[in-house]
Amino acid sequence: MRHLSRQVPQKAMISRQRPATDQRPKPAKRRRGRGLARLLSLSGSEALFLGHCLLVVAIVRLGLTLFSYKRVRGMVTRLDARQCASMGELRLVAWGVAAAARFVPRASCLTQALSGQYILARQGNASNIRIGIERGTGEELKAHAWLVSDNHVVLGGSVGGFAHLVDHGSR
């Protein structure tokens, strides 16, 4: 009597198995539609402001790449800004610059602070760029920049844990 079950040749068995190097976990899928849906849900004035912020952040980033900080700061602060901004204006600038910075490669804290200062100065609002270094750092020196208006931190997060070095105000 013949065997009814058929044996799979060894060669076919090996080719079906994946090598250990090819068995890596798949990366988690990002939701791409979520950002687009949020963008489409913006009002016309919010979308226009976000576009303006994107343009400013990109130009400041390019300026810091091509020129010195002193020269870019001189271009940003040439506007005469004397009044204090309302909390609503500060929140809007913080949102716009932070959202735009996500789309600009290497948009550092300094890029964001300079961009925010320029946007506030265009509205006639005074602000300062505060630069500090991290306290208690070992061998690596870490610097950070904040945008401050009327003693309110607009961009850059908390100043805790950093030693204050210098303030650069709008004229």
Secondary structure by P-SEA (a helix, b strand, c coil): cccccccccaaaaaaacccccccccccccccaaaaaaaaaaccaaaaaaaaaaaaaaaaaaaaaacccaaaaaaaaacccccccccaaaaaaaaaaaaaaaaacccccaaaaaaaaaaaaaaacbbbbbbbbbbcccccbbbbbbbbbccccccccccccccccccccccc
